[in-house]
Amino acid sequence: MVDKRHPGSKGQAGPAEVPLYGFQPPVGTPFGLEVSTVEDFFAEHDDWPWSPPRPVRVSFHYLIAVTEGELLHDVDHSTRTIAPGQWLWVRPGHTLCWHAPGTARGPFILFEPDVLTPAAARLLAPLTAHQAPAVLSPHPDDATWLHQTALQLLDEHRALGRRPLDVHHALRRSLLESLLLRLASAPGITLTGPASAGAGRGDTYGRFADALELHFRERHRAADYAALLGCSVRTLSRAARDATGKGVRELIDERRLLEARRLLGNARWDARTVAAHLGFSDPANFGRFFRDRTGLTPAAFAARSATTGP
């Protein structure tokens, strides 16, 4: 399920290092989709990444539908409690930390962004976006359908070899997209407006948004992302302007600032550690960056967050 041989950061270990794990499907399942259950996943991976618990990032999406018990899971340094009937969604680039599963039970779905067809990706862009809610509470009228569809997806995943491989993959993708589109009607998700127009993962801006979530710590220039995506800076800049009205550098800075707020506030990291984590060569440069955009020094922001809470 997870490639433990592919951490995203190297060098000296410490509080600023958050490894990146890639998707590694089991032998015989080359398609970027894996379906299991919480209990089976923990039984098969007793050494990763909760022993001991530590923050990591992943390059893929995963969803857990809790049907029994209660699941605790950290997403972006905030502990979430997922109760029966709720879904946890961790997206590429999120910082996460597992807790022991306890009595939690339910389907566990992992998939790479490219699994979705361009049409489905466009419709689901607000749901797959980094800032979308980590915990979803579907409408009660949808709960049974969602649970049954998740079980059908699990059954089809386990049916490898019963039918031609292309049919098997088409069925899994169809079930996954049906599930996600129904899940997208959960409160707090809106599938209309600018975010859903032309935001498919196959277009330039969509690919940039995915790349930004994975690399904003170490890549800070428009040219870095243009090279990564195989396009010109002009093409990337035009795509960003068309989709958001903002420039590439502004979007990069906004993402770094969001992470800095999370780490200084909820996670209680010190400014020096945050500066190193976000790729600033000097804590003083980070201090100016943060103050220019918030009006507060990192220390003042952290002190205010400690007083007011998350």
C-alpha positions as CSV (number, residue, x, y, z in Angstrom):
1,M,0.0,0.0,0.0
2,V,2.7,2.5,1.0
3,D,6.2,2.7,-0.3
4,K,8.3,2.9,2.9
5,R,11.5,3.1,0.8
6,H,10.6,6.5,-0.7
7,P,10.8,9.2,2.0
8,G,10.5,12.7,0.7
9,S,13.2,14.3,2.8
10,K,16.8,13.4,3.5
11,G,19.6,14.5,5.8
12,Q,19.6,15.2,9.5
13,A,16.5,14.0,11.3
14,G,14.7,16.3,13.6
15,P,11.4,18.0,14.3
16,A,11.5,19.8,11.0
17,E,11.7,16.6,9.0
18,V,8.4,15.2,7.7
19,P,9.0,12.2,5.3
20,L,7.0,11.8,2.2
21,Y,5.6,8.3,1.4
22,G,4.6,7.3,-2.1
23,F,2.0,4.8,-3.2
24,Q,3.1,1.3,-3.6
25,P,0.4,-1.1,-4.6
26,P,0.7,-4.8,-3.8
27,V,2.1,-7.1,-6.5
28,G,-0.5,-7.9,-9.1
29,T,-2.4,-4.6,-8.7
30,P,-0.6,-2.1,-10.8
31,F,-3.5,0.4,-10.9
32,G,-3.2,3.3,-8.4
33,L,-6.1,2.2,-6.2
34,E,-6.0,0.0,-3.1
35,V,-8.9,-1.0,-1.0
36,S,-8.8,-2.7,2.4
37,T,-10.2,-2.2,5.9
38,V,-8.8,-0.4,8.9
39,E,-8.3,-3.6,10.8
40,D,-6.6,-5.4,8.0
41,F,-4.3,-2.4,7.2
42,F,-3.1,-2.3,10.8
43,A,-2.6,-6.1,11.0
44,E,-0.5,-6.0,7.8
45,H,1.5,-2.9,8.6
46,D,2.3,-3.1,12.3
47,D,5.6,-1.3,11.8
48,W,4.3,1.8,9.8
49,P,3.9,4.6,10.7
50,W,2.5,4.4,14.2
51,S,5.3,2.5,15.9
52,P,6.3,4.9,17.2
53,P,3.7,7.5,16.0
54,R,5.4,10.2,13.9
55,P,4.2,12.9,11.4
56,V,4.5,11.9,7.8
57,R,3.1,13.0,4.4
58,V,1.7,10.9,1.6
59,S,1.5,11.6,-2.2
60,F,-1.9,10.0,-2.5
61,H,-5.5,10.3,-1.2
62,Y,-6.9,8.0,1.4
63,L,-10.4,7.7,2.9
64,I,-11.6,5.8,6.0
65,A,-15.2,5.2,6.6
66,V,-15.7,4.4,10.3
67,T,-18.5,1.9,10.8
68,E,-17.6,0.8,14.4
69,G,-15.7,2.3,17.3
70,E,-13.9,5.6,17.1
71,L,-10.8,6.6,15.2
72,L,-8.3,9.3,16.2
73,H,-6.1,10.7,13.4
74,D,-3.9,13.8,13.2
75,V,-4.3,15.9,10.0
76,D,-2.1,19.0,9.7
77,H,-1.1,18.8,13.4
78,S,-4.7,18.8,14.6
79,T,-6.2,15.6,16.2
80,R,-9.5,14.7,14.6
81,T,-12.0,12.3,16.1
82,I,-14.0,10.2,13.5
83,A,-17.1,8.6,14.8
84,P,-19.3,5.9,13.2
85,G,-21.0,7.2,10.1
86,Q,-18.2,9.8,9.4
87,W,-15.4,9.7,6.9
88,L,-11.8,10.7,7.2
89,W,-10.2,12.1,4.0
90,V,-6.4,12.7,4.0
91,R,-5.2,14.4,0.8
92,P,-1.8,14.6,-0.9
93,G,0.6,16.8,1.0
94,H,-1.3,16.8,4.3
95,T,0.9,16.2,7.3
96,L,-0.6,13.3,9.2
97,C,0.0,11.1,12.2
98,W,-1.6,7.8,13.0
99,H,-3.0,6.8,16.4
100,A,-3.6,3.2,17.3
101,P,-6.9,2.1,15.8
102,G,-8.4,0.8,19.0
103,T,-11.9,-0.5,18.2
104,A,-12.3,1.4,14.9
105,R,-13.5,-0.6,12.0
106,G,-14.5,0.2,8.4
107,P,-13.4,0.4,4.7
108,F,-10.1,2.0,3.9
109,I,-9.6,3.4,0.4
110,L,-6.3,4.7,-1.0
111,F,-5.9,6.1,-4.5
112,E,-3.6,8.3,-6.6
113,P,-4.9,11.5,-8.1
114,D,-4.5,10.2,-11.7
115,V,-6.9,7.4,-11.0
116,L,-9.9,9.8,-11.5
117,T,-11.0,10.5,-15.1
118,P,-10.6,14.2,-16.1
119,A,-14.4,14.7,-16.1
120,A,-14.8,13.3,-12.6
121,A,-11.7,15.2,-11.4
122,R,-13.3,18.5,-12.5
123,L,-16.5,17.8,-10.6
124,L,-14.6,16.6,-7.5
125,A,-12.1,19.4,-7.4
126,P,-13.6,21.1,-4.3
127,L,-13.6,17.8,-2.5
128,T,-10.1,16.8,-3.5
129,A,-8.7,20.2,-2.7
130,H,-6.1,20.5,0.1
131,Q,-8.3,22.8,2.2
132,A,-11.4,20.7,2.0
133,P,-12.7,19.3,5.3
134,A,-10.7,16.3,6.7
135,V,-13.8,14.8,8.4
136,L,-17.0,14.5,6.4
137,S,-20.4,13.8,7.9
138,P,-22.6,12.6,5.0
139,H,-26.4,13.2,5.2
140,P,-28.1,10.2,7.0
141,D,-30.0,9.5,3.8
142,D,-26.7,8.8,2.0
143,A,-25.0,6.7,4.8
144,T,-26.3,3.3,3.8
145,W,-25.7,3.8,0.1
146,L,-22.1,5.0,0.8
147,H,-21.4,2.1,3.1
148,Q,-22.7,-0.5,0.6
149,T,-20.8,1.1,-2.3
150,A,-17.6,1.0,-0.3
151,L,-18.2,-2.7,0.4
152,Q,-18.8,-3.3,-3.3
153,L,-15.6,-1.5,-4.1
154,L,-13.8,-3.7,-1.6
155,D,-15.3,-6.8,-3.0
156,E,-14.4,-5.9,-6.6
157,H,-10.8,-5.0,-5.5
158,R,-10.5,-8.5,-4.0
159,A,-12.0,-10.0,-7.2
160,L,-8.7,-9.7,-9.1
161,G,-8.5,-12.5,-11.6
162,R,-12.3,-13.2,-11.8
163,R,-12.7,-11.1,-15.0
164,P,-10.4,-9.4,-17.6
165,L,-8.0,-6.9,-16.0
166,D,-9.3,-3.9,-17.9
167,V,-12.9,-4.7,-16.9
168,H,-11.7,-5.1,-13.3
169,H,-10.0,-1.7,-13.3
170,A,-12.9,0.0,-15.0
171,L,-15.3,-1.4,-12.4
172,R,-13.1,-0.2,-9.5
173,R,-12.7,3.3,-11.0
174,S,-16.5,3.5,-11.7
175,L,-17.3,2.5,-8.1
176,L,-14.7,4.9,-6.6
177,E,-16.0,7.8,-8.7
178,S,-19.6,7.0,-7.8
179,L,-18.7,6.9,-4.2
180,L,-16.8,10.2,-4.2
181,L,-19.5,12.0,-6.1
182,R,-22.1,10.9,-3.6
183,L,-19.8,11.8,-0.7
184,A,-19.4,15.2,-2.2
185,S,-22.9,16.1,-1.2
186,A,-21.8,16.1,2.4
187,P,-22.3,19.4,4.3
188,G,-19.5,21.9,3.8
189,I,-18.7,20.8,0.2
190,T,-20.0,22.8,-2.8
191,L,-19.5,21.4,-6.3
192,T,-20.4,24.6,-8.1
193,G,-18.6,27.9,-8.8
194,P,-15.1,28.8,-10.0
195,A,-13.4,26.0,-8.1
196,S,-15.2,23.3,-10.1
197,A,-14.7,25.0,-13.5
198,G,-11.7,23.7,-15.4
199,A,-10.0,22.4,-12.3
200,G,-9.4,18.9,-13.4
201,R,-6.1,17.1,-12.5
202,G,-5.2,16.8,-16.1
203,D,-4.9,20.5,-16.8
204,T,-1.9,22.8,-16.1
205,Y,-3.3,24.5,-13.0
206,G,-4.6,21.3,-11.5
207,R,-1.3,19.6,-11.9
208,F,0.4,22.7,-10.4
209,A,-1.9,22.6,-7.4
210,D,-1.1,18.9,-6.8
211,A,2.6,19.6,-7.2
212,L,2.4,22.6,-4.8
213,E,1.0,20.5,-2.1
214,L,3.9,18.0,-2.3
215,H,6.7,20.5,-2.9
216,F,6.0,23.9,-1.3
217,R,8.6,23.3,1.4
218,E,11.5,23.0,-1.0
219,R,10.3,24.6,-4.3
220,H,9.6,28.3,-4.1
221,R,9.9,29.7,-7.7
222,A,7.5,29.6,-10.6
223,A,10.3,28.2,-12.7
224,D,10.7,25.2,-10.4
225,Y,7.1,24.2,-11.0
226,A,7.2,24.9,-14.7
227,A,10.2,22.6,-15.0
228,L,8.5,20.0,-12.9
229,L,5.3,20.1,-15.1
230,G,7.2,20.4,-18.4
231,C,5.7,23.7,-19.4
232,S,6.9,27.3,-19.7
233,V,6.6,29.8,-16.8
234,R,4.3,31.9,-19.0
235,T,2.0,29.0,-19.6
236,L,1.9,28.2,-15.9
237,S,1.4,31.8,-14.9
238,R,-1.5,32.2,-17.3
239,A,-3.1,29.0,-16.0
240,A,-2.8,30.2,-12.4
241,R,-4.3,33.6,-13.3
242,D,-7.2,32.1,-15.2
243,A,-8.0,29.7,-12.4
244,T,-7.5,31.9,-9.3
245,G,-6.7,35.5,-10.4
246,K,-3.4,35.2,-8.6
247,G,0.2,34.7,-9.7
248,V,2.2,31.6,-9.1
249,R,4.5,33.2,-6.6
250,E,1.6,34.5,-4.7
251,L,0.0,31.1,-4.5
252,I,3.3,29.6,-3.3
253,D,3.7,32.2,-0.6
254,E,0.1,31.7,0.5
255,R,0.7,28.0,0.9
256,R,3.9,28.5,2.9
257,L,2.1,31.1,5.1
258,L,-0.8,28.7,5.7
259,E,1.6,26.0,6.8
260,A,3.5,28.4,9.0
261,R,0.3,29.4,10.8
262,R,-0.6,25.8,11.4
263,L,2.8,25.0,12.8
264,L,3.2,28.0,15.0
265,G,-0.4,27.8,16.2
266,N,-1.8,24.3,16.5
267,A,1.5,22.4,16.5
268,R,3.3,24.9,18.7
269,W,6.6,24.7,16.7
270,D,9.2,27.4,17.4
271,A,10.0,29.9,14.6
272,R,13.4,28.6,13.9
273,T,12.1,25.1,13.3
274,V,9.3,26.4,11.1
275,A,11.7,28.4,9.1
276,A,13.9,25.4,8.4
277,H,10.8,23.2,7.6
278,L,9.6,25.7,5.0
279,G,13.0,26.1,3.3
280,F,14.0,29.6,4.6
281,S,17.8,29.9,4.7
282,D,17.6,32.2,7.7
283,P,15.0,32.6,10.5
284,A,15.2,36.3,10.1
285,N,14.0,36.0,6.5
286,F,11.1,33.9,7.7
287,G,10.3,36.5,10.3
288,R,10.1,39.2,7.7
289,F,8.1,37.0,5.4
290,F,5.6,36.2,8.2
291,R,5.4,39.8,9.5
292,D,4.9,41.4,6.1
293,R,1.8,39.1,5.5
294,T,0.2,39.0,8.9
295,G,1.3,42.1,10.7
296,L,2.7,39.9,13.5
297,T,6.1,38.4,14.3
298,P,6.1,34.6,14.5
299,A,6.5,34.8,18.2
300,A,3.6,37.2,18.7
301,F,1.4,35.0,16.5
302,A,2.3,31.9,18.5
303,A,1.7,33.7,21.8
304,R,-1.7,34.8,20.6
305,S,-2.6,31.3,19.4
306,A,-1.6,29.9,22.8
307,T,-4.0,32.3,24.5
308,T,-7.0,32.0,22.2
309,G,-6.6,28.3,21.2
310,P,-6.7,26.8,17.7
